[in-house]
Amino acid sequence: MNCEYKKKMAEELSFYDMSWKARVLRKESYFIGQYLKNLRKYEYYRSNGSFIGKIIGLCSYFRYRHYGYKLGFQIKPGTCDFNLKIYHYGTIIVNAGARLGKNCTIYPGVTIGQKEKGEVPVIGDNCFIGLGAMVFGAVYVGDNVVVAPNSVVVKNVESGRVVGGSPAKVIK
């Protein structure tokens, strides 16, 4: 694994409590960090690496799937950029074709998926997606957008907006 990728992964995991004490006390922050760590390792070794690297990637894949079932996450490899923040475990579903930018925050109950075949959302950098929010279809959510809890986004959202409601409308 190259140094730049390791630095990005370490920066992302610094948000989570990855200590032995957290593991023994079974803190959710530890398990979410382990999920993201194995997701990133699998993403890296899936695309790069020798035969040994592919085996390490396969081990990471099984750990990533284990934590995914345990926590209720269905985030496919390659869908989200670095510094993804997840505060609590619960159902989070991200379609394999969707794209999330850097520094996104996702709360439980979020669904990001397609409306019809091939229509998947693209979410920009520094976005906050609240509890129970849904983003469907071929929509673009710009940078620095806040999607309020229990909102349903089916139309494009410009950068720097706060949207809420069902269907989501610009609040601010």
C-alpha positions as CSV (number, residue, x, y, z in Angstrom):
1,M,0.0,0.0,0.0
2,N,1.5,3.3,-1.0
3,C,2.3,6.1,1.5
4,E,-0.3,8.6,0.1
5,Y,-3.1,6.1,0.4
6,K,-2.1,5.2,3.9
7,K,-2.0,8.8,5.0
8,K,-5.6,9.4,3.6
9,M,-6.8,6.2,5.3
10,A,-5.2,7.2,8.6
11,E,-6.7,10.7,8.4
12,E,-10.1,9.1,7.8
13,L,-9.8,6.7,10.7
14,S,-8.5,9.3,13.2
15,F,-12.1,10.3,13.7
16,Y,-12.9,6.9,15.2
17,D,-11.8,5.3,18.4
18,M,-9.7,2.4,17.3
19,S,-8.1,1.5,20.6
20,W,-8.1,-1.8,22.4
21,K,-10.2,-0.3,25.1
22,A,-12.9,0.6,22.6
23,R,-12.8,-2.9,21.2
24,V,-13.1,-4.5,24.7
25,L,-15.9,-2.1,25.6
26,R,-17.5,-2.8,22.2
27,K,-17.9,0.8,21.3
28,E,-19.7,1.5,18.0
29,S,-17.0,3.9,17.0
30,Y,-14.5,1.0,16.9
31,F,-16.7,-1.1,14.7
32,I,-17.5,1.7,12.3
33,G,-13.8,2.4,12.0
34,Q,-13.0,-1.2,11.3
35,Y,-15.7,-1.3,8.6
36,L,-14.2,1.7,6.9
37,K,-10.6,0.5,7.3
38,N,-11.4,-2.8,5.6
39,L,-13.5,-1.1,2.9
40,R,-10.5,1.1,2.0
41,K,-8.1,-1.8,2.1
42,Y,-10.3,-3.9,-0.1
43,E,-10.7,-0.9,-2.6
44,Y,-7.0,-0.5,-2.8
45,Y,-6.0,-4.2,-3.2
46,R,-8.8,-4.9,-5.6
47,S,-7.3,-2.4,-8.1
48,N,-3.6,-2.7,-7.2
49,G,-1.3,-5.3,-5.9
50,S,0.3,-8.6,-6.7
51,F,-1.0,-12.0,-5.9
52,I,-0.3,-11.6,-2.2
53,G,-2.0,-8.2,-2.3
54,K,-5.1,-9.8,-3.9
55,I,-5.2,-12.3,-1.0
56,I,-4.9,-9.5,1.6
57,G,-7.7,-7.7,-0.3
58,L,-9.8,-10.9,-0.1
59,C,-9.3,-11.1,3.6
60,S,-10.3,-7.4,3.9
61,Y,-13.4,-8.1,1.8
62,F,-14.6,-10.7,4.2
63,R,-14.0,-8.5,7.2
64,Y,-15.7,-5.6,5.4
65,R,-18.7,-7.7,4.7
66,H,-18.8,-9.1,8.3
67,Y,-18.9,-5.6,9.7
68,G,-21.4,-4.5,7.1
69,Y,-23.8,-7.1,8.2
70,K,-23.2,-6.4,11.9
71,L,-23.7,-2.6,11.5
72,G,-26.3,-2.6,8.8
73,F,-24.2,-0.8,6.1
74,Q,-24.4,-1.5,2.4
75,I,-21.8,0.8,1.0
76,K,-20.2,-0.6,-2.1
77,P,-16.5,-0.2,-2.8
78,G,-15.6,2.8,-4.9
79,T,-18.7,4.7,-4.2
80,C,-17.5,7.2,-1.7
81,D,-14.3,9.3,-1.4
82,F,-12.2,9.7,1.7
83,N,-13.2,11.2,5.1
84,L,-16.6,9.7,5.1
85,K,-18.1,10.2,8.6
86,I,-20.7,7.8,10.0
87,Y,-21.7,8.6,13.6
88,H,-24.0,5.7,14.5
89,Y,-24.7,2.2,13.2
90,G,-28.0,1.5,11.4
91,T,-29.2,0.9,7.9
92,I,-27.2,2.9,5.4
93,I,-27.7,1.9,1.7
94,V,-25.6,3.4,-1.1
95,N,-26.2,2.1,-4.6
96,A,-23.1,0.7,-6.4
97,G,-23.3,3.4,-9.1
98,A,-23.8,6.4,-6.9
99,R,-20.8,8.7,-6.1
100,L,-20.2,10.6,-2.8
101,G,-17.6,13.3,-2.5
102,K,-15.0,14.0,0.1
103,N,-15.9,14.8,3.8
104,C,-19.5,13.6,3.6
105,T,-21.4,12.9,6.8
106,I,-24.1,10.2,6.7
107,Y,-26.5,9.3,9.5
108,P,-28.5,6.0,9.9
109,G,-31.5,5.3,7.8
110,V,-30.1,6.9,4.7
111,T,-30.8,5.5,1.3
112,I,-29.0,6.7,-1.8
113,G,-30.2,4.8,-4.8
114,Q,-31.5,4.6,-8.4
115,K,-35.0,5.5,-9.5
116,E,-34.9,3.7,-12.8
117,K,-32.2,1.6,-14.3
118,G,-28.9,3.6,-14.6
119,E,-30.2,6.7,-12.9
120,V,-28.0,7.1,-9.9
121,P,-27.2,10.2,-7.8
122,V,-23.9,12.1,-7.5
123,I,-23.3,13.9,-4.2
124,G,-20.6,16.6,-3.9
125,D,-18.0,17.3,-1.2
126,N,-18.7,18.3,2.4
127,C,-22.4,17.2,2.4
128,F,-24.4,16.3,5.4
129,I,-27.2,13.8,4.9
130,G,-29.5,13.6,7.9
131,L,-31.3,10.7,9.6
132,G,-33.7,8.8,7.3
133,A,-33.0,11.0,4.2
134,M,-33.4,9.5,0.8
135,V,-31.7,10.6,-2.5
136,F,-33.1,8.9,-5.6
137,G,-32.6,9.2,-9.4
138,A,-30.2,10.9,-11.6
139,V,-29.8,13.9,-9.4
140,Y,-26.7,16.0,-8.6
141,V,-26.4,17.3,-5.0
142,G,-23.8,20.1,-5.0
143,D,-21.0,20.8,-2.5
144,N,-21.7,22.0,1.0
145,V,-25.3,20.8,1.0
146,V,-27.3,19.9,4.1
147,V,-30.1,17.4,3.5
148,A,-32.5,17.6,6.5
149,P,-33.6,14.4,8.3
150,N,-36.5,12.5,6.6
151,S,-36.1,14.4,3.3
152,V,-36.6,12.9,-0.1
153,V,-34.4,14.4,-2.8
154,V,-35.5,13.8,-6.4
155,K,-34.3,17.0,-8.0
156,N,-30.9,18.6,-8.4
157,V,-29.7,20.7,-5.5
158,E,-27.3,23.7,-6.0
159,S,-24.2,24.1,-3.9
160,G,-24.4,25.6,-0.4
161,R,-28.1,24.9,0.1
162,V,-30.2,23.4,2.9
163,V,-33.0,21.2,1.7
164,G,-35.8,19.5,3.5
165,G,-39.2,17.9,3.1
166,S,-40.8,15.3,1.0
167,P,-40.1,16.1,-1.9
168,A,-37.1,18.2,-0.8
169,K,-37.3,22.0,-1.2
170,V,-34.7,24.6,-0.6
171,I,-35.1,25.9,3.0
172,K,-32.1,28.2,3.1
